[in-house]
């Protein structure tokens, strides 16, 4: 029986020593699938999906809800830009009306015997627009046809048309920038910021997916180690039971072996739960919740965390992060946004000087009647002396036969402190505050990058030391097994050596996983804040 126990320890020791340093999860030629199968042994059969790191990242970019939410923000800001641009869109108006009025004559010049009826059919068309130069114009075209029973009207029916234009151009205030241009420029900056926030969300999610992937791989490796420890303790228990049966060991010595089996069974149960927890973390990052197999599918990494020593250039990493990190670019975009506000409020403190130009051209036509030669209404006789058609009226309007124009300048300036001056002072303080926040952010980034780089270097040293500790634990187990086989040491020391080896193995796997995760963090921290 001692020789059987000896062979069991040699098999486990050989398997543990055979672990390559570049692939900490490969044990005795068994891939991660063996550990994953052990985790699923106590559960109903489920579909297992082996997935690589690149596949996990690709799925996250397509299906992660956080990224989908952030993708909506640029589209929302596109609408905000379009809304700001719509302030310069022309407005067209038109009016069509027909009016009739009947009045009782109340003096000799009322123009009727018992009643005076006036009818008017009019049309109006206009266009108004605010221009990107700050100017605004209004163009109108009015026409009407009027008839009346008033005997003193010169035209019956009367046709009239008027073309009018009014332009106002700011010369100081609102010349270089006004409220509409401020809103448009600000909305474009917000659009750029939305893009940066989307890129930041993508970088953060990519980092979280990679770390969750390595965590799942680590938990599977931990289960594999726990299962091997359980198998070994069961072999030892079986061997001790046989020794008790043949009388070479006291029955009380079995209790220690049973206790070791129970402890290892607990470790396997905890490791299985940890795998499920890591699976759920990765699942939430890369899968769509509405997938029919969202909770039933099992995820299994097809890659194993490997260790490869890396030289870290801390200063270069800090420079890249300070120059190009997304939160720094966002802060600089906010500074430019404050610049727009300062420019606008500085412009608003200027005098309000506006140049205006008004022009109109009108003409009248219709049936022109002869002049009134008597105030006796009953004896008035009038005849048609001319007939000017609507085409003739339009010709007079378009050729500016009867023009009216006005050119002027209006100046206004408030006395005392104005609201614009207060707003300008506040905008300057906010700009200074934003500059200080940017410098503080750059300092925080440098500190954070240095800390993550330090973690890479620390984890790299941990891998080296835990590898040595693992090898020494293997040797100690060999020595304890030989002493036990020779009868000079109890099984307690064998179990203790086996526990130490299991812990050393777990520490090594943890160190390698942490090293790979810190490399992911170092890459991510140069692009976006860690969150």
C-alpha positions, 0 to 999 in steps of 0.5 A: 500500500505504501508503494501504491501511495508512492505511485499516486504522489509521483503521478501528481508531482510529475503532472504539476512539474510538467506545467510549462511556464508559458501556459499555466493552464495546461496540466498533463496535456489537458486543456481548459475543456477538462476543467470546464467539463468538471465544473459542468458535471454536477449540472444539466447538460448545456451547450458549450461555446468555446470563444477566443479573446477576439471573438469576445471583444467583437461580440461586445462591440456588437451586442453590449448594451452600454455601447448601444446606449452610447451609440445613440448619443452622436445621433442625438447630437446630430439632431441638435446640430440640425436644430441649431442650423435650422435657425437660418432656415427661411420662413415663407408665409402667405395670406389669401383674404376676401373682405366686404364692408357696407356702411351708411353714408354720413356726409356728402363725401361718403360717395353713395346715396343710401349705402356704400359697399366696399369689397377687397380681395387680397393676396400676400406672399413673404419670405424672411430669413436670418443669415449666417452673417447676423443680417436678417431680411424680409421680402414681401409681395402684396396685391389686391383687387378692390371695388366700391360703390363710392362715387368718388373713387378714382379706380373701380375696380382698383388693382394694386401691387407692392414689392417690399424689401427690408434688410438689417445688418449688425455692424458691431454687436452680433456681427462676428457671432450671435446667439444662433452662431453660438448655438451652432458652434456649441452643438458641433462641439457637443457632437465631437464630445459625443464621439469621444464618449462613445470611443471611451465606452468602447475602450472601457468595455474592451478592457472589461471583456478582456479582464473578464475573459482572463478571470474566467480562464483563471477560475477554470484553472483553479477548479482544475487544481482543486479537482486534482487535489481532491482526486489525490486525497481520495486516493490517499483515503482509499489507500489508508482504508485498505491499510486499516483493513490489513491492520497496518494503520489504526482506524483513527488515522482515517479521520485525517484523510476523510477531513482532507477529502471534505476540505478539497470537496469544499474547494471544488464546490467554491471553484465551480461557483466562481466559474459560474460567477465569472461566466455571468460577468463575461456573459453580461458584457458580450451577449444580448439579453434577449438571446434565447440561450442567454442563461443556458449557454456555457462560455469556455475560453479557447485561449490560456493566459500565458506569461511573457516578460514585458519591458515597460516604458513608463515615461512613453506611456505617460506621454501617450496618455496625456497627449491622446487619452479620450478624457483629455481630448474631451476636456480640451473640447470643453475648453474650446466650448468655453472659448465660444462662450467667451467670444460671444459674450465679448461681442455682446458687450459692444455697442448695438450698431445696425445698418438698415435698408428699406425698399418698396415699389408699388403701382395702381391700376384697374378701370380709371374713372373720369374726375368728379365735377359736381358734389351733387350725388344725384347729378354725378356722371363718370366715364372710363378714361383708361383701363390699366391691366394687372400686367401693367401694374406688375410692370410698374412694380418690377421696373421700380416706376414708383420706388421708395427707399430708406437707408439708416443706421441705428446705435444703442448702448447701455449705460452702466454694467450690462448683463453681457459684461457679467456673463463675460466675466463668468465665462472667463472664470469658467474657462480658467477653472476648466484650464485648471481642471485640465492640468489636474486631469493630466496629473491624475492621468500620469499618476494612474499610468505610473500606478498601472505600469507599476502593477505590471512590473509587480505582477511580473515579479510575482510570476517569477517568485510564485513559479519558484515557490511552486517548484519548491512545493513540488520538491517538498511534497516529494520529500514528504511522500518519501518519508511517509513511504519509509514510515518516518513521517505521518500522513499529516505532513503529506497532506500539509505538503499537498495543501502547500503545493495546491496553494502555490499552484493557485498563487502562480495561476493567479499571478499569471492572470493578474499579469495579463490583466495588468497588461490589458489595463496598461493598454487601456489606461493610455486610451481611456480612464479605467472604470 
